[in-house]
Each structure stands twice: as C-alpha cells, then as structure tokens.
Amino acid sequence: MKRTVFIGTYTKGESKGIYSCRLDSETGGLDELRLAAETPSPSFLALHPNGKFLYAVNETKELEGDSGSVTAFAISDPESGVLKKLNTVSSEGGWPCHLAISPKGNSLMTANYGGGTVGVLELKADGSLGKTLGVGRHEGSSVNKDRQEGPHPHSTVIDPAGKFLFVADLGLDQIIMYELRADGSLSEQKAVTKVTPGSGPRHFAFHPGGKFAYLINEMVRTVSAFTYDAGSGSLVEIQTLSTVPAGWKSGSTAELLAHPNGRFLYGSNRGHDSIACYRIDPAKGKLTLVEIEHTGGKTPRSFGLDPDGHFLLAANQTSGDLHVFKIDQNTGALAPGLGRLEIPAPVCVVVLP
C-alpha cells in the first residue's frame, strides 16, 4: 500500500510551494514526486480532522501590512497528490510558523513568530477559512537580547482532550495556555509555565496517553518532560536532557514528535543534523536516550511519522532532500538507507492516513 505525503517548503529559492510524493508502507520507498500547489513559503502544514482539507501557513510578512497568511486547500483526490486552493486569509501576525486545528474542525490557531500573536480563524464547513475569531497577544521578553527581545510564539498545540491550547513562546521562555471554547475561539490566557531563562522553547508535544507532555528548547538544544493534569491543564517539569552529544555547542533544535504507540519521542537537531530518539517511561513519563541518528542531509528543520509508526521521514532543508528511516518497534531506534527524494528546501512533512 502507498500513502500520500505532503511536504511544505521555503520558496525563496527553487521551490514553488507544497510538494507531494508516495510512501510505500512496506518498503519505505518514495516516488511520484510532484508539485501539489503553488503558494508562498508553506513552512508548516496541518490536516483537517476529516482528512479532506490541508492548511498551510505562508511564512511571510506580506499579506496586509505586517501580517502573514494562511491558505486552505481541498484534497479532492488523495492518491493524485494535487491540492485545490480554497482561499487565503491573514494570519493576524507576521511570519506565521505553526498552526493547530480544533478537534471539531471549526477553527484554526496560528503561531505568529514575528508578530507576537496567536491568530484564531474560523473554519467553514466547506474547508475554507472564514472570519477572525480572536487574537491572543503576548508581551514581554527574556534574557537573550538578540533572540528574545520580544515575544515569539513558535508552536500551537491542543491537548489530547481538546480542552486547552498550549503555545510555546521562544521569546518569553514560556508555555502559555488558553482554554479552547466549543465555538472554536480561545479564552484569555489561563496559565503560564516558565522554563529556564534563555532556553527558547520551540515545539511542544503531548504523549498519546495524555498524562505527559514534552518541550524542545531551540536555543540550548534540550528536551524537557512534564507531567500533565488534563483537568486543570497544569504542567510540572520533571526532567531536562540534551538532544546532542556531550561537548557539542552549536546549532539548534527544531521538530518534536511522540511516536503513536507512546513509547518513544523524537527531536531534530540542526547543525548536528540528527534526530535524537528517547524511550518514554510509561509510568512516570521520563526519558532515556536511545540514540542520536544523523539524517543523511543538512538542517533537519522538521520530520514526520507515518500513522502506523513504522517510518520517520526527515526533511533536510539546506541539502534539499527527504530521507526515510525505519523505526525499530522494540527500541525506537532509526535505521537509515530507505527512500530518498530531492526536494528544494523541505521544512514540513505530513503523511496522510
């Protein structure tokens, strides 16, 4: 069986937008590469809960004044890998870099890195983007005056119960929590979890079981584990580990994903050009390093997991290639040497169910 894969890119060079290919679910091979849709710098993609629509941030500052944008696409024929554009609207802030879709599929939340805001957009029944439902505005700064002179929301993640939205803000060294309302809008800020000053929190991920959560810190190359109270939304940090070998002092982290079976956690390192693999303690949520596997290219800004958890697809932005690794179901370790495709400036991977 083959699955369709969508790849978001940066379009400052040769890339024209979103690309697609096919992943062989038996061998891990990749083929049938094509341009799925032309759109400016679709650096993060997200699939609608019904699987019929795909959404992309346009990581620019060019739509309306200082705002970037979000574009909606219909997946009319999943096997063809071609997308039909529905519409484009403001992300309500500059340089949007991440988005989340409510479990009901009635709203979309963007992390606007340059604008210091979280945009909340209506999703219509036909998949198109509607009116703005609200804008969350972050304020403040942290200790690194070059990178943390102001707020920089970097990811928007909804908890497994669909009750809260968590925003990792690199500029504030905080995880900010909002309540997700039934109509898809957000409450005012409900809580703030502070991390070590100068860490630069980037991406956030929940354990599939809902009892634990994890944060990858871009500026110091670490990953932190938290216990999570699904009722109150509170996070308690229990551990922080390096994502790179001892003595490695350069580069930054990027993506963070938990394996569908809840036993493993993966984080990417730019500069070291690798994926750090951890085993998750099922009772306490703490992490144990399994290995740090090189991605076969340069600058793995993101990666994706197939829905069955058999393969990891690493997107190497600088070297312009997508590599497939087989996941050992017992240890979580990554075996290289499977499929490979050349794609200009790949930065996000979504594998269809």
C-alpha positions in Angstrom: 0.0 0.0 0.0 1.1 3.5 -0.7 0.4 6.7 1.3 0.4 10.2 0.0 2.9 12.6 1.7 2.7 16.4 1.5 5.9 18.4 2.0 5.9 22.1 2.9 8.9 24.2 1.8 10.5 27.6 1.7 10.1 29.3 -1.6 12.9 31.9 -1.6 14.9 29.6 -4.0 13.9 27.0 -6.4 10.8 25.7 -4.6 7.3 26.8 -5.7 5.2 25.6 -2.8 3.8 22.3 -1.5 5.1 19.1 -3.0 3.7 15.6 -2.7 5.1 12.1 -3.1 4.1 8.5 -2.4 5.4 6.4 0.5 5.5 2.6 0.2 4.2 1.4 3.5 6.0 -1.9 3.1 9.5 -0.8 1.9 9.7 2.8 2.9 10.4 3.8 -0.7 9.4 7.2 -2.1 8.3 8.1 -5.6 5.8 10.1 -7.8 7.2 13.5 -6.7 5.1 16.4 -8.0 4.2 20.0 -7.2 0.9 19.8 -5.3 0.2 23.5 -5.1 2.0 26.8 -5.6 1.9 29.0 -2.5 4.5 31.2 -0.8 6.7 29.6 1.9 4.3 27.0 3.3 6.6 26.2 6.2 4.1 24.3 8.3 1.1 22.1 7.2 -1.8 20.6 9.2 -4.5 18.2 8.2 -8.2 18.8 9.0 -9.7 16.1 11.3 -11.9 14.8 8.5 -8.9 14.3 6.2 -10.4 16.3 3.4 -8.5 19.6 3.8 -5.0 20.7 4.3 -3.9 24.1 5.7 -0.5 25.9 5.3 1.0 28.9 6.9 2.6 31.3 4.5 5.6 32.3 6.5 5.9 35.9 5.2 5.2 39.4 6.3 3.5 40.5 3.1 -0.3 40.0 3.0 -1.6 43.0 4.9 0.9 45.3 6.5 2.8 43.3 9.0 0.7 40.1 8.6 1.5 36.8 7.0 -1.2 34.5 5.8 -2.8 31.0 6.0 -4.1 29.1 2.9 -6.7 26.4 2.8 -6.6 23.5 0.3 -9.0 20.8 -0.6 -7.6 17.2 -1.0 -10.1 16.2 -3.7 -8.1 13.1 -4.7 -5.6 11.9 -2.1 -3.9 9.5 -4.4 -3.1 12.2 -7.0 -1.3 14.3 -4.5 -2.6 17.5 -6.1 -4.3 20.2 -4.0 -7.1 22.6 -4.9 -6.7 26.1 -3.3 -9.8 27.3 -1.5 -8.7 30.7 -0.1 -6.1 32.7 1.7 -6.6 35.0 4.7 -4.5 37.0 7.2 -2.8 35.0 10.0 -3.2 38.1 12.2 0.6 38.5 12.7 3.9 38.4 10.9 5.9 35.3 10.0 3.4 32.6 10.9 5.3 29.4 11.6 2.9 26.8 13.1 -0.8 26.0 13.2 -3.3 23.8 15.0 -6.8 22.8 14.1 -9.5 22.3 16.7 -10.8 18.7 17.2 -14.2 19.8 15.9 -12.7 21.3 12.8 -14.3 24.6 13.4 -11.2 26.8 14.0 -7.5 27.1 13.3 -4.8 28.7 15.5 -1.6 30.2 14.2 1.7 31.0 16.0 2.9 34.2 14.5 6.6 34.3 15.3 7.3 37.9 14.1 4.0 39.4 15.4 4.0 38.0 18.9 0.4 36.9 18.4 -1.8 33.8 18.2 -4.4 34.2 15.4 -7.7 32.3 15.7 -9.5 31.8 12.4 -12.9 30.3 11.6 -13.1 27.2 9.5 -16.2 26.8 7.4 -18.0 23.5 6.6 -16.5 23.6 3.0 -13.0 23.7 4.5 -12.3 27.4 3.6 -11.1 29.9 6.1 -13.6 32.4 7.5 -13.5 35.4 9.8 -11.1 36.1 12.6 -12.4 34.8 15.9 -9.8 36.4 18.0 -6.1 37.4 18.5 -4.0 36.4 21.5 -1.3 39.0 22.1 1.9 38.0 24.0 4.0 40.6 25.8 7.4 40.7 27.4 11.0 39.5 26.7 13.7 37.3 28.2 17.4 37.2 28.8 18.9 36.8 25.3 18.6 40.3 23.9 19.4 39.1 20.3 16.7 36.4 20.1 14.4 37.2 23.0 13.8 40.9 22.7 10.1 40.3 22.5 7.5 37.5 22.2 8.0 34.9 19.5 5.2 32.3 19.6 6.6 29.2 17.9 4.0 26.4 18.1 0.3 25.9 18.9 -0.7 22.5 20.2 -4.0 21.3 21.5 -4.1 18.8 24.4 -5.5 15.2 23.7 -8.8 16.0 25.4 -9.3 19.1 23.1 -9.7 21.4 26.2 -6.7 23.6 26.1 -4.3 25.2 23.6 -0.6 25.5 24.5 1.7 28.0 22.9 5.5 27.6 23.2 6.9 31.2 23.1 10.6 31.3 22.3 11.0 34.9 23.1 9.4 34.7 26.6 10.7 31.3 27.7 7.2 30.4 28.5 4.4 27.9 27.6 1.2 29.9 27.6 -2.2 28.1 28.0 -5.6 29.1 26.6 -8.9 27.4 27.1 -10.4 26.2 23.8 -14.1 27.0 23.7 -16.8 25.0 22.0 -17.2 27.5 19.2 -13.5 27.2 18.3 -12.5 30.5 19.9 -10.0 31.0 22.8 -10.3 32.3 26.3 -7.9 34.9 27.7 -4.6 33.5 28.8 -5.3 31.0 31.6 -1.8 30.0 32.8 1.9 30.4 32.1 4.6 27.7 32.6 8.1 29.2 32.8 11.2 27.3 31.6 14.9 28.0 32.3 15.7 31.5 31.0 17.5 31.5 27.7 16.1 28.1 26.7 14.0 29.3 23.7 11.1 26.9 23.8 10.1 25.9 20.2 7.8 22.9 19.7 5.6 21.1 22.2 4.1 17.6 22.1 1.7 15.5 24.2 2.1 11.9 25.0 -0.8 10.0 23.3 -2.0 8.9 26.7 -2.5 12.5 27.8 -0.6 12.2 31.1 2.8 13.7 29.9 4.0 16.5 27.7 7.3 17.4 26.1 9.1 20.6 25.0 12.1 21.0 22.7 14.2 24.1 23.5 15.7 25.6 20.4 18.5 27.8 21.8 20.1 25.3 24.3 19.5 22.0 22.4 17.5 20.3 25.2 14.2 18.5 25.6 12.1 18.8 28.8 9.5 16.4 30.2 6.4 17.4 32.1 3.6 15.7 33.9 0.2 16.9 32.8 -3.1 17.3 34.6 -5.8 17.1 32.0 -8.4 18.6 34.3 -6.6 21.8 35.1 -4.1 22.0 32.3 -1.2 22.3 34.7 2.3 21.3 33.7 5.1 20.2 36.1 8.6 19.9 34.8 10.3 16.6 35.8 13.4 16.3 33.6 15.5 18.1 31.0 18.0 16.3 28.8 20.4 17.3 26.0 19.5 16.5 22.4 23.1 16.4 21.2 26.3 14.5 22.3 28.3 15.9 25.3 30.5 18.7 24.2 28.5 19.8 21.1 27.9 23.5 21.4 26.5 24.8 18.1 23.2 24.6 16.2 19.6 24.5 17.4 16.7 22.1 17.7 13.6 22.1 15.6 10.8 19.5 15.5 9.4 17.3 18.3 7.0 14.3 17.9 5.8 11.4 20.1 5.5 8.0 18.5 1.9 6.9 18.0 2.4 3.9 20.4 3.5 6.3 23.2 6.8 4.5 23.8 9.2 6.8 22.0 9.9 10.6 21.5 11.9 12.1 18.6 13.5 15.6 18.3 15.6 17.1 15.4 18.9 18.9 15.7 20.0 21.5 13.1 23.8 21.9 12.9 24.4 18.4 14.3 22.0 17.3 11.6 20.4 14.5 13.5 17.3 13.0 15.2 17.5 12.3 19.0 15.5 9.3 20.0 14.3 8.7 23.5 12.4 5.9 25.3 9.5 7.1 27.4 8.9 5.6 30.8 5.2 4.5 30.6 4.5 5.1 34.3 6.5 8.3 35.0 6.9 9.9 31.6 10.7 10.4 32.0 13.0 10.0 29.0 16.0 7.8 28.4 18.2 8.4 25.4 18.3 5.6 22.9 20.4 7.1 20.1 21.2 10.2 18.1 20.9 9.3 14.4 22.2 11.5 11.6 19.6 12.4 9.0 21.8 11.9 5.9 21.5 15.6 5.0 21.8 19.1 6.4 19.4 21.1 8.6 16.5 18.8 9.5 14.0 21.5 10.3 11.2 19.0 10.6 10.2 15.4 10.1 7.1 13.3 10.0 5.9 9.9 11.2 3.6 7.7 9.2 0.3 6.9 11.0 1.3 3.3 11.8 4.6 4.5 13.3 6.8 2.3 11.1 8.7 5.1 9.4 10.2 8.6 10.1 10.6 11.0 7.2 13.3 13.6 7.8 13.2 16.9 5.8 16.7 18.3 5.4 16.2 22.0 4.5 19.7 23.0 3.5 20.7 19.9 1.5 17.2 19.7 -0.1 16.2 16.1 0.5 13.8 13.9 2.2 15.1 10.7 3.9 13.1 7.7 5.2 14.2 5.8 8.3 12.6 2.5 9.6 11.6 2.6 13.2 12.5 -0.4 15.4 9.2 -1.2 17.2 11.0 -2.6 20.2 13.7 0.1 20.8 12.6 3.1 18.8 16.0 3.2 17.1 16.1 4.5 13.5 17.6 2.5 10.6 18.7 4.7 7.6 19.0 3.8 4.0 15.4 3.5 2.8 13.7 6.0 0.5 15.2 9.3 -0.6 13.9 12.2 -2.7 15.4 15.6 -3.7 13.0 18.4 -2.8 14.1 22.1 -2.7 14.1 23.5 0.9 11.8 21.0 2.6 10.7 22.1 6.0 7.4 20.2 7.0 6.1 16.6 6.4 2.5 15.4 6.6 1.7 11.7 5.9 -2.0 11.0 5.1 -3.7 8.2 7.0 
